[in-house]
Amino acid sequence: MLAILLMIDDREKRDKLEELYITYHKELFFVAFQILKDYYDAEDVIQTAFVKIIKHLDKISKIKCKKTRAYLVIIVRNLSYDRYNEKKKIITKDFSEEFGEDAYKDTDISLEQYVLNLEKGKELAAALNKINPSYADILTLRYFYELSNPEIGELINLSSDLVSVRLHRAKAALKKILSKGWDYNET
C-alpha cells in the first residue's frame, strides 16, 4: 500500500486513500477472499482496486458511509471475479459481438425517468436485489455514483460497449420487476 500512496502527489488525496484503506481493508479482504479462496490473490485484488480508486477519489465525499462502502465492495467483487475467471481460464464472450448492436436499441420510455420518480428507496433496493447482481452493480455505478460507461468499464474490467449492453439489460430487468408491482417484503 505504501507504493500506492507514494504515487499520489496531493497530500489530501493521499490521506483520503490511506483512510479508506485503513477503514475498509479488512472488509474488502473478506469479500475478495470469499470469492478467490486465496490470501495472496485477495491482497492483490485489493491493491489493484485501490490503484483504480485513485483516479476516482473525487467521487468519494465521505469515508465512513454506506455509499462509499458499496462503491468499494462493487469494485473489489468485480475484480475478484475477474481474477477467479482468469485463474480458471474462463473466457467471457462479448455479447455485443454475438448479438449485434441493433438488438440493444432502447425503444421503451426512459427507465431513468421512472427510477428518479420513485418515492421509496426501499422499493428500488428490493428490486435491485431481485435482478442479477452484476446488473445491479452496473445500475448502481451508473445512476447512484453517476459514472460514465467508460469509467464503469475501467472499474470492473469490461469494455464500454459491454457496459452499455449490460446497462440496457439491467434496465430491462429492473423495469420488468417494477412494472409487476410486486411486494418488496416477498422473498
Order of alpha helices (4+ residues) and beta strands (2+ residues): alpha-alpha-alpha-alpha-alpha-alpha-alpha-alpha-alpha-alpha
